[in-house]
Each structure stands twice: as C-alpha cells, then as structure tokens.
C-alpha cells in the first residue's frame, strides 16, 4: 500500500503538458527533430497523409471526436506552412506516382497484422499475384 502511495505521488508530480499550442510550438522547433518526429510529420504533410484520426462518425474504438483530421491539417499549416490544399495535392501526387491500391512492381510482399493500426492503409487479402503476395499475421 505504501508503494502505491509513493507511485501516486510520483505520477502527480510529473504531469504531462497537453496544451495544443505548446505541442504545435514544440513540433515547430528544432527539438522535435530528435527521434524523427518532425521528419515523420513533414512526410505526412507533403507526401502521404497517413493520419490516425478518431472522427465522431467513425468506427474508432477510442474517444471519438478528440482527434480529427482538421487538427493534423492545422499542424501542417502551423509547423511547416503547408496548407490543406497542398496536403491534398501532395497525397494525390504520391498515389499517382506509386499506383495507390494498384501498386506497380514485383518481388513485393505486403505483410500486416490484424491489430496493426496502419492496416487500413495496407494491401490485404488475396490479390491473385505470386509477385505481390499479401500475408496477414494473426
């Protein structure tokens, strides 16, 4: 019981800052370069737009409406000066270049896990191709 009390006090003294403005300021700073966070966000804004949202009308199992697409697009604008229209055009250009769901290429294995949060963006199921097989890990 004493250890639980100690742990509770430790957690209370180490509160996490959840301010949207402070997070945007951090992402816009050189400190976000550590660990690749800023690079990842730059790619989502200028190349492929992989956003994990939880829209109100979605099947998201978490707090619906707490993370919506407009927040990611606002982050692109504030951190990089990339507006919503440029994000849309960049994502379309990537889809056109790589082929989207009809990707070109051979000797590609598409692997996914059934609890992978990115699986909605993955090629799954039998595509009838020996040069582009898909594998689902359960």
C-alpha positions in Angstrom: 0.0 0.0 0.0 2.9 2.3 0.8 4.4 1.7 -2.6 1.1 2.6 -4.3 1.0 5.8 -2.4 4.6 6.6 -3.4 3.8 5.8 -7.1 0.7 8.0 -6.9 2.7 10.9 -5.6 5.4 10.4 -8.3 2.8 10.5 -11.0 1.1 13.6 -9.7 4.4 15.5 -9.6 5.1 14.5 -13.2 2.1 15.8 -15.0 2.1 15.9 -18.8 1.5 19.1 -20.7 -1.4 18.5 -23.0 -1.7 22.1 -24.4 -2.3 22.1 -28.2 -0.5 25.4 -28.6 2.6 24.1 -26.7 2.6 20.9 -28.8 2.5 22.9 -32.0 5.3 25.1 -30.7 7.4 22.0 -29.9 6.7 20.4 -33.3 7.8 23.7 -35.0 11.1 23.8 -33.0 14.4 22.1 -33.7 13.9 19.9 -30.6 11.3 17.9 -32.5 14.0 16.7 -34.8 15.2 14.2 -32.2 13.7 10.7 -32.8 12.4 11.7 -36.2 9.0 13.2 -35.1 9.4 16.3 -37.2 10.6 14.4 -40.3 7.6 12.0 -40.0 5.1 14.9 -39.7 6.8 16.6 -42.7 6.3 13.4 -44.8 2.6 13.2 -43.8 2.1 16.8 -44.8 4.0 16.7 -48.1 3.8 13.1 -49.3 1.3 10.6 -48.0 -1.0 12.0 -45.3 -1.1 8.9 -43.1 -3.2 10.4 -40.3 -4.6 8.4 -37.4 -7.8 10.1 -36.5 -10.8 9.4 -34.4 -13.7 11.2 -36.1 -17.1 11.4 -34.4 -18.9 9.2 -37.1 -16.0 6.7 -37.3 -15.7 3.1 -36.0 -12.7 4.3 -33.9 -12.8 2.4 -30.6 -11.4 5.4 -28.6 -12.7 8.8 -27.7 -14.5 9.8 -30.8 -14.0 13.5 -31.8 -10.9 14.1 -29.7 -8.5 13.7 -32.7 -10.0 14.8 -36.1 -8.3 15.4 -39.4 -8.5 19.2 -39.2 -6.1 19.0 -36.3 -3.5 17.3 -38.4 -4.0 19.7 -41.3 -3.7 22.6 -38.8 -0.4 21.2 -37.6 0.9 21.1 -41.2 0.0 24.7 -41.7 1.4 26.0 -38.4 4.6 23.8 -38.2 5.5 23.8 -41.9 3.4 26.4 -43.7 1.8 23.6 -45.7 -1.9 24.4 -46.2 -4.8 21.8 -46.6 -4.9 22.2 -50.4 -1.1 21.5 -50.7 -1.5 18.4 -48.5 -4.3 17.1 -50.7 -2.3 17.7 -53.9 0.8 16.1 -52.4 -1.1 13.0 -51.3 -2.7 12.7 -54.8 0.7 13.1 -56.4 2.1 10.2 -54.3 -0.9 8.0 -55.1 -0.5 8.8 -58.8 3.3 8.1 -58.7 3.2 4.8 -56.7 -0.1 3.5 -58.0 -2.2 3.6 -54.9 -4.1 0.3 -54.4 -2.8 -0.9 -57.8 0.9 -0.5 -57.0 3.3 -1.5 -59.7 6.3 -3.7 -59.0 7.3 -7.2 -58.4 9.0 -9.2 -55.6 7.0 -7.3 -53.0 5.4 -9.0 -50.0 2.8 -7.0 -48.2 2.7 -8.0 -44.5 0.1 -6.8 -42.0 -1.1 -7.7 -38.5 -4.7 -8.0 -37.6 -4.2 -5.5 -34.7 -1.9 -3.1 -36.7 -3.4 0.4 -36.5 -2.0 1.1 -40.0 -3.7 -1.9 -41.6 -6.5 0.2 -43.0 -3.8 1.7 -45.3 -2.4 -1.7 -46.3 -2.9 -4.0 -49.2 -4.6 -7.1 -47.7 -6.3 -10.2 -48.9 -5.5 -12.5 -51.9 -4.6 -10.3 -54.8 -4.0 -13.3 -57.0 -0.4 -12.4 -57.5 2.7 -14.5 -56.9 4.9 -11.5 -57.4 3.0 -9.3 -54.9 1.6 -11.7 -52.2 -0.1 -10.4 -49.1 0.4 -12.0 -45.6 -1.8 -11.4 -42.6 -0.2 -12.1 -39.2 -2.8 -13.0 -36.6 
